[in-house]
Amino acid sequence: MRRFCFAVVFALCAVAAYGDGIPTYDLTQGSVTSTNITLGSSDDVFTFSNGQGVTIGGVDTFPPIGMQLIGGGGTGNPFLVLGFNLETANVNGTGLFLFGSVNITGPDFTLPTSGTTFTTTLPVLFSGSFLSCQGSFGPFGGCTPPPDYLGQFNINGTGLLTLSFTGVSLQDGVVWQLSGATYTLTSTPEPASIVLLGTGALAIFGKLRRRKS
């Protein structure tokens, strides 16, 4: 029994050590652009980077829920999931399999009751991560066994979404169809940079006070 317990503990420690050994990258900037928009789906082309040479990208096919067809005066929501149906993906330009998901959320918005075009910009929040490995896409795609995880890519932060709609007039109003969407993850300063900026501001303020005295 003691040997069995020791074996279980050793196996758990090995898995934990392997998990800790996966390189982790915080991607702080990038974008998702919806193209080939139809009533059933859209191709969401994404690219993210950490600003230091590490990038991931690809194409995900997923319908932008709550945005594709909205009547005038109605509300929509910019919710989008990346990773639902990946068609292609790459890390630093090399084709690799990504799995995981990134959710993009934002507030409801209201469409006007008349017109032929409409554009709006909303704040959005990115939350999630991808793991990468050697593999393939398609119905039976996935990591090549045994999975050798090449990196974990965290995508968390705030950003902006620009939406474009085309209006079609009907007898009882207008119906808006989504024609374009671009989600942008904005880079935020590192804590050290914020501290440095604050220190510099205080130094300048102190110097000005001494000069005034």
C-alpha positions in Angstrom: 0.0 0.0 0.0 2.9 2.3 0.9 4.5 1.6 -2.5 1.2 2.3 -4.3 0.8 5.7 -2.5 4.3 6.6 -3.3 3.7 5.8 -7.0 0.6 7.9 -7.1 2.3 10.9 -5.5 5.3 10.6 -7.8 2.9 10.5 -10.9 1.0 13.6 -9.7 4.3 15.5 -9.0 5.5 14.5 -12.5 2.3 15.9 -14.1 2.5 19.1 -12.1 6.2 19.6 -13.0 5.4 19.0 -16.6 2.6 21.6 -16.5 4.9 24.1 -14.8 7.4 23.4 -17.5 5.1 24.7 -20.3 6.3 28.1 -21.5 3.6 30.7 -20.7 3.1 33.9 -22.6 0.8 36.9 -21.8 -0.4 38.3 -25.1 -1.2 42.0 -24.6 -2.1 43.2 -28.1 -3.9 42.0 -31.2 -7.1 41.9 -33.1 -10.0 39.8 -34.4 -11.6 40.8 -37.7 -14.8 39.2 -38.9 -14.9 38.5 -42.7 -17.1 36.5 -45.1 -20.1 37.3 -42.9 -23.3 35.4 -43.7 -26.5 34.6 -41.8 -24.9 31.3 -40.7 -21.3 32.1 -39.8 -18.3 34.3 -40.3 -14.5 33.8 -40.6 -12.9 35.4 -37.6 -9.2 36.2 -38.5 -7.2 36.7 -35.3 -3.7 37.6 -34.4 -2.2 38.4 -30.9 1.3 39.1 -29.7 3.2 39.9 -26.5 5.1 42.8 -28.1 8.3 40.9 -27.7 8.3 38.7 -30.7 5.8 36.0 -29.7 2.7 35.9 -31.9 -0.2 33.5 -32.6 -2.8 33.7 -35.3 -5.4 31.8 -37.4 -9.0 31.7 -38.6 -11.9 30.6 -36.5 -15.4 30.0 -38.0 -18.1 30.9 -35.6 -21.4 33.0 -35.9 -21.3 36.3 -33.9 -24.2 35.6 -31.7 -26.8 38.3 -31.3 -25.4 40.6 -34.0 -26.1 39.2 -37.5 -29.7 40.3 -38.1 -31.4 42.9 -35.9 -34.5 44.9 -36.4 -34.5 48.6 -36.0 -34.8 49.6 -32.3 -33.6 46.1 -31.3 -30.6 45.3 -29.2 -27.6 43.2 -29.9 -24.6 41.9 -28.0 -20.9 41.5 -29.2 -20.2 38.2 -27.5 -17.7 36.1 -29.4 -15.9 32.8 -28.7 -12.5 32.1 -30.3 -11.5 28.4 -30.5 -15.0 27.0 -31.2 -14.1 25.8 -34.7 -10.5 26.7 -35.6 -9.7 26.3 -39.3 -6.1 27.3 -39.2 -3.6 28.4 -36.5 0.0 29.3 -36.2 2.6 30.3 -33.6 5.3 32.7 -34.9 4.2 31.8 -38.4 4.6 28.0 -38.0 1.3 26.0 -38.4 0.5 24.4 -35.1 -2.7 23.1 -33.4 -4.2 25.5 -30.8 -6.9 24.4 -28.4 -8.7 26.3 -25.6 -11.0 29.3 -25.9 -11.0 33.0 -25.6 -14.3 34.8 -24.8 -14.9 38.4 -25.8 -17.7 40.1 -24.0 -19.2 43.6 -24.0 -22.4 45.6 -23.3 -25.6 45.5 -25.3 -26.2 48.1 -28.0 -29.3 49.4 -29.7 -29.8 49.7 -33.5 -31.4 52.9 -34.9 -35.0 52.7 -36.3 -34.0 54.1 -39.7 -31.1 54.5 -42.1 -28.9 52.4 -44.5 -25.6 52.3 -42.6 -24.7 52.2 -38.9 -21.3 52.1 -37.1 -20.6 51.9 -33.4 -17.6 51.4 -31.1 -17.9 49.5 -27.8 -15.6 48.5 -25.0 -14.9 44.8 -24.8 -13.2 42.4 -22.5 -10.9 39.5 -23.6 -10.6 36.5 -21.3 -9.1 33.0 -21.9 -6.1 31.1 -23.2 -4.8 28.7 -25.8 -2.4 25.8 -25.6 -0.3 24.9 -28.6 1.1 21.5 -29.8 2.0 19.7 -33.0 -1.2 18.5 -34.7 -3.8 18.9 -37.4 -7.2 20.5 -38.0 -10.4 19.0 -39.3 -13.0 16.6 -37.8 -10.4 14.3 -36.3 -7.7 16.9 -35.8 -5.9 17.6 -32.6 -2.5 17.2 -30.8 -0.2 14.5 -32.1 0.1 11.9 -29.3 1.7 11.9 -26.9 0.9 15.7 -26.7 4.0 17.9 -26.4 2.7 21.3 -25.4 4.8 24.0 -26.9 3.3 27.0 -25.0 0.3 28.5 -23.2 -0.9 31.8 -24.5 -3.0 33.9 -22.1 -5.2 36.6 -23.7 -6.7 38.7 -21.0 -7.4 42.4 -21.1 -9.6 45.2 -22.3 -10.1 46.6 -25.8 -12.5 48.1 -28.3 -14.9 46.7 -30.9 -16.0 48.6 -34.0 -19.2 47.3 -35.7 -20.7 48.1 -39.0 -24.2 47.3 -40.2 -26.1 47.7 -43.4 -29.8 48.5 -43.2 -32.5 47.1 -45.4 -35.8 49.0 -45.4 -39.0 47.0 -45.1 -42.7 48.0 -44.9 -42.7 48.0 -41.1 -39.2 49.4 -40.5 -35.6 48.5 -41.1 -33.5 45.3 -40.6 -29.8 45.6 -39.9 -27.3 43.0 -41.1 -23.8 42.9 -39.7 -21.2 43.8 -42.4 -18.0 44.2 -40.4 -16.5 43.7 -37.0 -13.1 44.4 -35.6 -12.1 43.5 -32.0 -8.9 45.1 -30.8 -7.0 44.1 -27.7 -5.2 47.1 -26.3 -1.8 46.9 -24.7 -1.7 48.0 -21.1 1.5 49.3 -19.3 3.3 46.8 -17.1 3.2 47.6 -13.3 6.9 48.5 -13.4 6.3 50.9 -16.2 3.5 52.5 -14.2 5.7 52.9 -11.2 8.5 54.4 -13.3 6.1 56.8 -14.9 4.7 57.8 -11.5 8.3 58.3 -10.1 9.2 60.5 -13.0 6.1 62.6 -12.6 6.8 63.1 -8.9 10.4 64.1 -9.6 9.4 66.7 -12.2 6.7 68.0 -9.8 9.3 68.3 -7.0 11.8 70.1 -9.2 9.1 72.6 -10.3 8.2 73.3 -6.7 11.9 73.9 -5.7 12.3 76.2 -8.7 9.2 78.1 -7.7 10.4 78.5 -4.1 
